[in-house]
Amino acid sequence: MAKLVEKTSRYARSDAAFARARKLMPGGVNSPVRAYRAVGRDPVTITHGKGAIVTDVDGNDYVDYVGSYGPLILGHAPEAVAAALTKTIDKGWTFGMPTELETQLAELVIELVPSVEVVRFVNSGTEAAMSAIRLARAATGRGKIIKCTGCYHGHTDALLVQAGSGATTLGTPSSPGVPASLTADTLLVPYNDLDAVRAAMQAHAGDIACMAVEPVAGNMGCVPPAEGYLQGLRDLCDEFGVLLLFDEVMTGFRVNLGGAQKLYGVTPDLTCLGKVVGGGLPCAAYGGREDLMRQVSPDGPVYQAGTLSGNPLAMAAGLATLQVLRDTDAYLSLELTACDLATGLRTAAAQAGVPVQVTRVGSMLGVFFADAPVRNYEQALTCRADRFAAFFNAMLDEGVMLAPSAFEAWFVSTAHDAACLETTLAAAEKAFAAAGTIR
């Protein structure tokens, strides 16, 4: 399926494009992981995508498992979303005033996500998490929060502490420019460790506003919750009067139509959404119990605003995407494809004699070059990032696009078909062999 030009010139135009970009933008990119530094090469520059395929400036096609880091659950430029955007853009794309599209998407989100009784749309996952935590602090009158090491809740100052993903990839799990005073009230616990959560809540009883967690960790690779972990968090939060915040920016509508909270049957007090909720356009949301959300301005005193929040294009794209997911057998297709992919990857790694842990929740996957299962950030850091780099580069050369980090998830879309899997698994056989040469 994948089309590749001559090897000698395969990336020439991408190299030239990146050289130009580096003169104009920090690292030549607008988000750090895109710089490809962790895999020892310069990035390819994309011109367009359709279905499960992206094409670079040199004319190379790739089966894409980045999917813009999760939102493109229907693939690139799906007809239903493209039609909704075309219809909407002819009418104007931002007003700074209410539109019916906002209400329609809000109704659908509230219908589908168990915890959300009232919702507020914003423009990014960072903004959603920042706003939800501000609300939690206001509602409880408490200042401290708990987060898990390796879980990412955006780049707001108080949360940029051992945040996984791009920060880890670049070797800077915290960032200069963040005063210690702004992270002093952020308590860190390992993911999948209820004893650590209990200890933190006991040590700071009466001071903790919320426990923020990715219900399926996606920014240390894909790490599923241990059996009983999410329910254990719910029970501990109830015991200590702490609000439970699920950051479902990645998992919302990705692992289940109702998010991870529906999949695992655990209802948080507040939920952050992003990515799929906007159909791939800049959009996110936070929502939860009505008594909490009515404290947000203008109903209440907790201020949060945004000029482009709820803009018609993002609302139209999100609405079209969620309608397709609700009204078709999309999740059955995603489940079957992702399951076949995970099984094929395990088989290919075993044939190459390379120790690999393949994790999966719905259409999210993780591939860890490790001898033992990965259950938290600390274990993820012991994985062989050098082997991943060799694997990544071999996959790229064979026409398969992965996120350029050992700490990112793979994302399957409804556009990934049998031909895509065949291309991917054939490439994986060669790529695992290449990884195995790294001793």
KEDREN-571983 format. One line per 10 residues: their letters; for each residue x, y, z of C-alpha. Coordinates in steps of 0.05 Angstrom, whole numbers. Example, Ala and Ser with C-alpha at 12.3 -4.5 7.8 and 13.67 -1.06 7.14 Angstrom:
as> 246:-90:156 | 273:-21:143;
END
This chain:
maklvektsr> 0:0:0 | 53:51:20 | 87:86:-38 | 161:104:-30 | 206:143:-77 | 280:126:-89 | 317:117:-23 | 373:165:-41 | 325:224:-46 | 268:199:-2;
yarsdaafar> 271:255:49 | 308:310:10 | 250:359:8 | 232:346:81 | 304:359:101 | 302:425:63 | 235:444:92 | 259:431:163 | 323:470:152 | 280:530:133;
arklmpggvn> 233:520:192 | 291:517:242 | 310:588:225 | 240:613:242 | 213:572:300 | 243:541:363 | 270:474:340 | 234:484:274 | 168:461:304 | 107:485:343;
spvrayravg> 105:426:391 | 170:395:417 | 161:320:402 | 152:337:328 | 226:353:324 | 243:278:322 | 304:288:367 | 290:225:407 | 295:182:345 | 359:215:319;
rdpvtithgk> 335:246:255 | 300:306:226 | 224:303:216 | 186:292:152 | 140:348:129 | 69:328:112 | 29:357:55 | -38:321:62 | -74:261:90 | -133:218:69;
gaivtdvdgn> -162:160:107 | -105:124:143 | -51:151:97 | -8:214:102 | 37:240:47 | 101:280:55 | 132:335:12 | 176:283:-23 | 115:243:-45 | 123:186:5;
dyvdyvgsyg> 59:154:32 | 55:127:103 | 4:87:141 | -8:135:199 | -14:115:272 | -2:186:299 | -72:210:279 | -54:280:304 | -41:246:372 | -111:218:378;
plilghapea> -167:260:351 | -172:230:281 | -212:169:301 | -246:169:233 | -181:180:196 | -158:240:156 | -210:283:121 | -270:237:131 | -328:256:86 | -378:269:142;
vaaaltktid> -331:318:177 | -308:351:113 | -380:362:92 | -397:393:159 | -338:440:156 | -353:461:84 | -425:476:103 | -404:515:164 | -347:556:136 | -391:588:83;
kgwtfgmpte> -431:619:140 | -371:647:178 | -322:615:225 | -321:657:288 | -369:706:319 | -353:713:393 | -427:702:402 | -470:641:416 | -489:592:361 | -536:533:360;
letqlaelvi> -477:487:343 | -450:497:413 | -515:475:444 | -521:415:397 | -451:390:414 | -463:403:488 | -526:361:486 | -489:303:453 | -431:305:501 | -478:306:561;
elvpsvevvr> -517:248:530 | -455:205:520 | -408:219:579 | -434:193:646 | -403:246:691 | -420:307:650 | -484:344:669 | -460:413:648 | -403:427:600 | -359:486:580;
fvnsgteaam> -321:485:514 | -250:512:509 | -194:509:458 | -142:460:484 | -132:403:533 | -84:447:573 | -139:499:580 | -190:446:601 | -146:417:655 | -124:485:681;
sairlaraat> -197:507:685 | -223:443:717 | -170:446:772 | -185:519:785 | -258:499:794 | -239:441:840 | -199:487:884 | -255:539:886 | -309:487:901 | -271:454:958;
grgkiikctg> -234:514:986 | -171:473:984 | -105:486:949 | -68:421:938 | -78:371:881 | -52:301:868 | -26:278:801 | 10:216:778 | 82:218:754 | 83:210:679;
cyhghtdall> 11:233:669 | 5:295:627 | -49:347:639 | -23:402:594 | 34:452:601 | 4:497:654 | 56:514:707 | 28:476:766 | 21:411:726 | 87:411:688;
vqagsgattl> 120:365:738 | 143:295:716 | 92:302:661 | 113:246:614 | 110:245:538 | 145:302:503 | 177:328:566 | 208:260:580 | 227:250:507 | 268:314:509;
gtpsspgvpa> 298:298:577 | 263:355:613 | 208:326:657 | 201:394:689 | 211:461:656 | 253:522:672 | 210:583:682 | 164:546:730 | 176:574:801 | 178:522:856;
sltadtllvp> 122:561:891 | 74:543:834 | 86:468:840 | 90:465:916 | 17:446:921 | 23:390:868 | 32:323:902 | 61:266:861 | 43:192:866 | 60:134:820;
yndldavraa> 5:112:771 | -31:48:791 | -10:55:864 | -70:63:911 | -27:58:973 | 11:120:952 | -54:157:940 | -80:138:1009 | -15:160:1042 | -17:227:1007;
mqahagdiac> -90:238:1026 | -76:220:1098 | -15:264:1103 | -53:324:1074 | -123:310:1099 | -169:369:1089 | -120:404:1042 | -130:366:976 | -179:393:925 | -175:339:872;
mavepvagnm> -140:277:847 | -126:286:772 | -111:224:731 | -111:198:661 | -157:137:669 | -115:103:616 | -45:134:617 | -27:156:547 | 32:201:557 | 81:149:582;
gcvppaegyl> 60:103:526 | -7:67:533 | -11:41:605 | -78:11:625 | -104:19:696 | -94:-41:740 | -157:-80:759 | -193:-40:813 | -148:21:808 | -199:70:783;
qglrdlcdef> -253:46:831 | -202:50:886 | -189:123:869 | -264:137:870 | -269:105:939 | -209:143:967 | -235:209:940 | -302:196:973 | -269:177:1038 | -227:240:1042;
gvlllfdevm> -275:289:1010 | -231:299:949 | -258:311:879 | -239:260:826 | -218:289:759 | -211:244:699 | -168:275:645 | -200:242:584 | -170:289:533 | -139:227:501;
tgfrvnlgga> -188:172:522 | -253:210:514 | -293:178:456 | -229:141:438 | -232:79:481 | -308:79:486 | -366:123:463 | -373:145:535 | -299:149:549 | -257:108:597;
qklygvtpdl> -306:124:653 | -361:86:615 | -313:30:596 | -291:18:668 | -356:38:702 | -325:92:747 | -356:162:748 | -311:221:766 | -335:288:792 | -302:327:735;
tclgkvvggg> -279:307:666 | -233:339:615 | -244:324:542 | -205:341:479 | -181:314:413 | -240:271:388 | -291:320:417 | -269:371:365 | -261:322:307 | -188:343:299;
lpcaayggre> -199:419:303 | -173:459:363 | -226:443:415 | -232:415:485 | -281:416:542 | -289:406:616 | -353:385:651 | -382:348:709 | -434:351:763 | -482:409:756;
dlmrqvspdg> -469:436:827 | -396:443:809 | -403:469:738 | -453:522:759 | -397:555:798 | -364:574:732 | -374:646:709 | -424:675:692 | -466:628:736 | -415:631:791;
pvyqagtlsg> -351:666:812 | -299:619:780 | -273:658:720 | -255:627:654 | -264:655:584 | -240:646:512 | -253:686:449 | -251:626:403 | -283:576:452 | -341:541:419;
nplamaagla> -324:568:350 | -370:542:295 | -317:502:257 | -295:462:318 | -366:451:340 | -387:426:271 | -327:379:266 | -339:351:335 | -413:343:324 | -403:306:258;
tlqvlrdtda> -350:260:288 | -391:241:349 | -453:229:307 | -415:180:264 | -387:145:325 | -456:141:357 | -495:119:295 | -449:67:264 | -411:4:284 | -347:45:289;
ylsleltacd> -325:16:356 | -333:-55:333 | -289:-39:273 | -238:-4:317 | -236:-61:367 | -224:-114:314 | -171:-75:277 | -133:-55:340 | -136:-126:367 | -108:-155:302;
latglrtaaa> -53:-102:302 | -33:-116:374 | -31:-191:362 | 9:-182:298 | 60:-137:332 | 70:-188:389 | 80:-243:338 | 130:-202:297 | 170:-184:359 | 172:-256:383;
qagvpvqvtr> 197:-279:315 | 252:-228:318 | 270:-248:389 | 260:-178:416 | 228:-170:485 | 168:-125:475 | 106:-108:515 | 46:-90:472 | -11:-57:511 | -80:-39:485;
vgsmlgvffa> -144:-7:509 | -194:0:453 | -160:35:394 | -101:59:435 | -37:17:435 | 31:19:467 | 95:-15:446 | 148:-19:501 | 217:-48:490 | 218:-82:558;
dapvrnyeqa> 224:-151:589 | 167:-142:638 | 98:-109:637 | 97:-33:645 | 48:-7:698 | 74:62:714 | 121:118:693 | 180:93:731 | 177:26:695 | 166:61:628;
ltcradrfaa> 231:98:638 | 269:33:641 | 248:13:571 | 299:12:515 | 289:79:480 | 349:64:436 | 314:3:408 | 251:43:398 | 291:94:357 | 317:38:311;
ffnamldegv> 247:10:306 | 217:78:290 | 267:93:235 | 258:25:202 | 183:32:204 | 188:101:173 | 231:75:117 | 180:20:104 | 123:69:100 | 93:68:170;
mlapsafeaw> 87:133:210 | 92:128:286 | 98:182:339 | 173:197:346 | 175:179:419 | 178:116:460 | 129:149:508 | 70:160:460 | 11:116:443 | -8:89:375;
fvstahdaac> -78:108:349 | -121:65:304 | -176:97:262 | -237:69:226 | -198:82:161 | -145:30:178 | -163:-31:136 | -134:-99:122 | -85:-71:71 | -59:-21:123;
lettlaaaek> -48:-77:173 | -12:-119:121 | 35:-61:106 | 45:-47:180 | 61:-118:201 | 107:-131:142 | 145:-68:162 | 145:-89:235 | 180:-155:219 | 238:-115:190;
afaaagtir> 235:-61:243 | 237:-109:302 | 297:-143:270 | 331:-75:265 | 315:-61:338 | 345:-127:357 | 413:-107:330 | 418:-54:385 | 452:-88:443;
END
